[in-house]
């Protein structure tokens, strides 16, 4: 665990994409705006007051707020301003772990003799980001990463919360479990069914009961975090351990005509990123979210790492079919996600004899696997020269195209 003083900062730009749009066009300030079109990519606080959230279909958002203003997005400005904000933080400490384009952890333990207390450093950072970039930033200061991130959420919008180590459990235990890292709508609903709505209630619950409800891995992790037991340190050089992508579908029928093209598009995005980094992965995981926000996951670990788009898509299709077969009463899906883990760099390909195995196309060393890899490399080369839409695979999902590729690249910039 971190030391006995609160020296970890979690800095998070507020409603970042929407705030940038309001900065670029002052006429949008104070108005409910959304970045996107067919799908809401980001919403201003004024739009969030109407219940509008990222991932929501555009027509649903307009029903909630007829005065909602949609803007297309200035992706170069997002990149520039996000980098500049993190640059302000780096003026105070080199111990920074950037976790997305608009948020980062920082440990200021080694620089308080130069710049003052952690709270003073946080105040100076916020003041400079506002003065130099015109953007609001919330910062949480605490003894652990998990608590610092929760504190920054409690500070929003445009605030600062410093958690005194002497009263950190008192602060933490009054907050809703939804603020915890790793607690989404489905987990929140399951905890609520056992009467747990606050972090304090989770901390006081029987660990065995939590494990039975959520599984041992998730249950033990959340119980530890509820007691602020978080040993993670700042990682200034994070090596990507997985690559993932997801697509919000609204409410669509749980049928192959819907999920196959969507999975292929997600596999295309992930495969291209893996190949660009000379990586391949052995474990493919899919997540299927149903209409009531409950989600299920299925995983498969392969004998050899893969990065071929079609192979990734086929494994994902099998996993989704398995998930749907286990939940025959679920007729509607709202989100699909794929992630690839157990990554190998420059994985060697072991050539295989043609044995007419049913999964030969997914095995990189077979004749069909080699052909698929060559086709992917050709597609990658054409796109690099002529643009992302110069060539595509036959099953690409047009629905997924409602999220611009520039936005995806920003969100997926770590890999």
Secondary structure as UniProt FT lines:
FT   STRAND          8..13
FT   TURN            14..15
FT   HELIX           16..24
FT   HELIX           26..28
FT   TURN            29..30
FT   STRAND          33..36
FT   STRAND          39..43
FT   HELIX           45..48
FT   TURN            49..51
FT   TURN            54..55
FT   HELIX           58..64
FT   TURN            66..67
FT   STRAND          69..71
FT   HELIX           75..90
FT   TURN            91..92
FT   STRAND          96..100
FT   TURN            101..102
FT   STRAND          103..107
FT   TURN            109..111
FT   HELIX           112..115
FT   HELIX           118..128
FT   HELIX           129..133
FT   STRAND          137..142
FT   HELIX           145..155
FT   STRAND          160..162
FT   HELIX           165..167
FT   HELIX           168..173
FT   HELIX           177..179
FT   TURN            181..182
FT   HELIX           185..193
FT   TURN            194..195
FT   HELIX           199..204
FT   HELIX           207..214
FT   HELIX           216..226
FT   TURN            227..228
FT   STRAND          242..253
FT   HELIX           256..276
FT   TURN            277..278
FT   STRAND          279..290
FT   TURN            291..292
FT   STRAND          295..306
FT   HELIX           309..326
FT   TURN            327..329
FT   STRAND          332..345
FT   TURN            358..359
FT   HELIX           360..362
FT   TURN            364..365
FT   HELIX           367..386
FT   TURN            388..389
FT   TURN            394..395
FT   HELIX           399..402
FT   HELIX           405..411
FT   TURN            412..414
//
